[in-house]
Amino acid sequence: MSSAPTVHIDPAAFHADPYPTLAAMRQNAPVCYVPEMGATLFTRRDDVFREEKRVDLFSSHQPNGLLTKVMGSNLMRKDGEAHMRERKALFPALSPRTVRDVLGPKFREIVQGHIDGLQPLGACDLVTDYAMPVSADALRLITGLTNMEAAEMDAASQAMLDAAANYQRDPEVDRLGYGYADHVLDLIKERLPQLRAAPDMSIISVLDQAGLTLDEIAGNVRVIIGGGQNEPRDAIAGTAWALLTHPDQYAMMANGTADWNAAFDEYVRLVAPIGMSPRRVARPDRACDVEFNADELIFFMFGSACRDADHFTDPNAYDLTRNTGPAIPFGAGPHFCAGAAASRALIAGHALPMLFDQLPNLRLTDDVTFAGWAFRGPLSVPVAWDI
């Protein structure tokens, strides 16, 4: 283990609300070893921003890491040439032009279809009834897995992510996660002949056209299902919650002094849907006055970095007037989220403005509970509107 000071956590309390513990870590032990996770945590924004780029020391290549074991070989767990080869192959599916010309119009159709189905009901849970199917249908389009139902996409994402963060080694969590990983592979095999007959801009198709193997395609699609379902789902429902519980901030949206991009950016700063990224120490070395040994596990805590009081005044508040520039919810180095532009287009461009525009007097009907530290979001967001 590293020479960092040891800090113990209560895993259940940390899962329910990690922010008080993370704030104490930033103040007293910004780089600390947590036995309950078997990892050394980096919690301050500047340390995360700087050290994440040192891939020669803090390597993404983790052949024995949980994410690699669950998802298979993927670009998130590669550095240098190997990473760039797959990132370049992926680029056409998620480029700004593809987002604007191909995905954007389809996103609007997807969102409108779900709102049309909800409007007559007068009430719903934004997580399960809106954000989940909108994100899943968008991801079916993006990946090319049109043979996967929305609920199945969400279940696969959650199961694989849970297994990839299963540091307590719960066997049932592993069973579900690995089972869905196998199922995704079967669905890719089913789609490949169709996409080879009629290539498109979906991820499966562009990776296949670039010459990636079936295992490489599957590993990357699984990882993208994880982040691409979890993050938009939680950010759609979570940003709606933030605006509905902060009427002064929503008033800024209504009078034009803030826009949907600001609402989205401030929410993912406040509650980073992907709260951390693991790395492997590639060699014995020193960073932040801490000695590290080869093959140790470290976590860059994005959720903590985004609430660092050295960069954000009143960091636990939702404030659309703040500069969110220093926030790093999508990472900071060469592994910056490849799907960030598509996520922003879906959420800030369509899902949120259309929701608030078309469901009059949208309002919460009960309290909202959040959970998670590696991946965090609201468990439910019950709302009603006038019909």
N, C-alpha and C positions, 0 to 999 in steps of 0.2 A: 504494500500500500504506500501511498505518497506520504510525504512529511507534513501534509496539511493537518491542522487541528481537527480532532474528531468531534462531530456534532451528531447527536442522536435525534431521531424523529419518531413520532407516532404515525405509522403509515396510514391508519384510518383517518386521523385528523388532517394529515397532509393531503390526502385524497379529497377530503371535504373542502378544505380551504388552505392552500399552501402559502398564501401571501404573508401572514404574520411571521411564519417561520423563515420565509425567504428574506423578509425585511430585516429580521434579527441576524441572519447570516451575512447580508450585505454590510450591516453595521459592525458586527463583531468578528466574523470569520468569513470574509468574502470568497475565499477558496477553502473548502472544508471537505473532509472525508466523512461520508454517511454510511455507517456499517449496514443499516437496513437496506441500502441500495447497492452496497458493494462498489461504490463509485465516489470519485472526488468531484464536487460540484463547483462550477464557476458561476457566480451570481451577480456580479456587477456588470453593468452595460459595457463599459470601456474594456474590461478584461475579456468579455465574450467577443466583442467586436474585433479586438486585436488578435486574440489567440485562435479564433475559429479559422483565420486565414493561414495559420501556420500548419498546413496539412503535412509538412515534412515531419512535424513532431506529433501533432494531434490528428491522427490519420482517420479518414472515413473508412478505410479498408479494414473490415472487421469480419473475417471469415467465420469466426466463432460467435459473432454477435447475434442477439436474438432477432433483430430485423432481417439479417441475412438468412438465418435458419428458417424463419417463417416465410419470407417473401421470395427467397432465392437471390441469385446474383442480380444486382441492380446498380444504376448509376449513383444512387445516394451513398452506396458503400464502396465507391471507387474514387481514386484521386488521379490527378495528372492526365496523361494521355488516355487511359482507360475510361476515365470519367468524361473527358471531352468528346471522345468518339461517340458515346451513347447520347450525350447531351446534344451534339450536332445532329445526330440522326432523329432525335425527338423534336428539334426546333420547328420544322415545318408544320407540325400539328398544333403548336401553341404560339406561333409567331404573332406579332401584333396585326399583321395583315390577315392571317387566318381568323384571329379573334374578331376582327372588324367585319370581314366580308363573309365568312362562313359560319362561325359560331354565334356571333351577335344576333343575327336575325332569327336563328333557331332558338336561342335563349329566350327571346321575346315570345315566341310561339309556345314554348314549354311553360313559361310563367303564366301567360294568359290562360292557357288551358287549365291550370290548377286553380287560378283565381276564379274562373268561370264555374268550376265545380264547387268552390267554397261559398261563393257569394250568397246563395239562397239559404245557407245553413244558419247564419247569424252567429256562429261560435265555432271554435276549433282549438286544437293544440298546435301552435305554430311549429313546434319541433317535428311531431310525427305526421301532421296533416298537410304541412306546407313546405317547410325547409327541407325535410328529408326527401320527399319525392321530387321536388324541384332540383335539388343537388344531384340526386341519383339519375334523373332523366338527362340532365346536362352531362353527367359523367358517362352515361351510356353512349351519348352522341360523341363525346370527346375521345373515349377509348375505342369505340367501335363494337362494344359488347351489347349490341342491340338485342341479343338473345338472353339477356339477364333482366329480370324484373326489378323495379325500383326498390321494393322492400328487401329483395335478395341482395342487391348491391349494398344497401345500408348495413344489412346483417353481416355481409362478408367484410366490409370495411371495419366494422366495430370488432368483429372476432379476430381478424388478423392484427389490428392495432393492439388489442388487449394482449394477445400472445406475444407481440413484439415488445410490450412493456411489462411482461410477466416475470419481474425480477424476484417475486416470491415463489415462482415455479408451481403454480396451481395446475394440477394435471387436467382438470376439466377445461380451463382456459386454453391450454395447449391443444387439447383434442378439437375444440371448436375452431381455433385459428388455423391449424394445419389442415383440417378438413375443408375449410373454405378455400385455402390456398390451392388444394388439389382440384376443387370444383372450378375455380377460375381457369386453371390450365385446361381443363376439359372444354370449357366454353370457348377459349381462344382457339383450340384445335377445330372446333365446330365452325368458327367464323372464318378461319384463314382461307379455305378454298373459295368462299364467296368474295372475300376482299381481294384475292388474287385475280379473280375473274372480273371484278369491277373495283379497281383501286380508288381510294378516296383519301381525305386528309385526316382520318382517324389515326390514333396512336398505333394501334395494331398494324394498320396498313403502311404508315410511313416507316415504322421500324422494320417491317418485313421488306419493304422496298429498299431500305438502306443495307440489307444483308445481315441483320441480326439473327441469331439462332432462335429457335423456339423457346429455349430456356431463358435467353436474354430478354426476349419479348415478354414472357410470362413474369419474370422478376420485376421488370419495370412497370408493367400494367398493374401488378399487385400493389406495388408501392404507391402508384398514382391513385388507385382505388382508395388506399388508406387516407392519404392527405386530401385527395380530390373530393371525397365524400364527406369526411369528418369536418374539415375546415369550413367549406361553404355552408354546410348544414348548421353548424354551431354559430357561424358568423351572421347568417341571415336571422335566425331566431334570437341570437344574443343582441345584435344591433337593434332589432325591433324592441326587445326588452329595455335596452338602455334608453331609447327615445321615449318610450311610454312611461318610464319611471323618472324621467328628467324633462318635465314639460317645458322648462325654461330653455333647454337645449333644442327640443323639437320646435319651439316657437321660432328659433333662428332658422330652421329649415323652412318653415312656413313663410317667413318674411324675406327669404332670399339672402340672409347674411351668412348662411352656411349651406353646403351642398352635400349630396349623398356620399361623395368620396370622403369628405371630412368625417361624416358619421361612421363610415366603415373604418377609416384609418384609426380613429380614436377608440373604437370598440376593440379592434385587434391589438391595439396597444394595451388597453385596460385588461382584456382577457385574451391573451394570445392562444388561439385554438390549438396550436402546436407549441407546447410549453418548453420543450427541451430537445436537444439533439445529442446523441452519444458519440464519443470518439474513442479510439484506441491510442494509447501512448506508443509511438513507434520506436522510441529509443530512450535510454536514460538521459534526462536533461532537467533543466530548471526553468520554471516560469512562475511569475508572480511571487517570487521568494519561496517557492515550494519545490522540493525535489520529487521528481517522478521516476518510476521504474518502467522498463519496457513492458508492454502488454497490459498495463493497468487500464481500467475503464474510467472515463471522465464524462461528465454531462455539462454541456453548455445550456444554461437555463434561460431561454428566451423570455419566458413569462416573468422571470425576475428582472432581467435586463430592461424590460419595457415598463417597469415600475420603479426604476432607479431614481431616487430623489435628487441625485446629482444632476439629472437631466430634465426631470419633470416636477414642476411645482404641484403640490397636492396630488401625488401620483395615483392615489386610490379613487380619485374623482373622475367622472365622465365630463369632459370639457371640450367642446368643439372649437373653442378659440385657441387652444394650445397648438404649438408647433410639434407635430408628431415625427418630424424628420429624424431625430435620433433613435426612434423605436426600430426594433429589428425583429418583428414577428415572423418574417419570411426568411430569416437568416441574414448573413452579412458577407460571406465569402464566396468562393466558387460554387458552393452548393445552394446559393440563393434560389428560392423556390421557382422552378421553371413554369409553374402554372399560375403565378401571381397575377398576370395580366388577364387571364381567363377568369380567375376568381373575382377580380375587381369588376370585370364587365358583367358577369352574372349577377353579382350581389348589388353593387352600387349603380350599375347601369339599368338593371331590370327588376330583380326580385324585390328590393326594398321600395323604390319609388312607385312601382305598380301596385304593391300591397297597400301602401298608405293612401295612394290616390283613389283606389277603387273600392276599398272597404271603409265606408264613412264612419267616423267616430270610433275608430279602432281603440280598444281599451283592454287592459289586463283584468282578469276576473279572479285571480288568486295569486298567492306568492309564488316566486320562482326560485328553484334550488339549482345551484351549479355543482359540478363535481369534476374531479380529475386534476392531475398536475402535469403529466406528460402530454396528455390531450385533454383539454378542458372546454366545457360548454354547459348550457342549461339542459336540465333533464326534461323539462316541459315548460312551455310558455302558453298558458291558457288565456285566450282572448275572446272578445265578442265585438260585434259591430252592428250598426243599424241596417235593417233591411226594409 
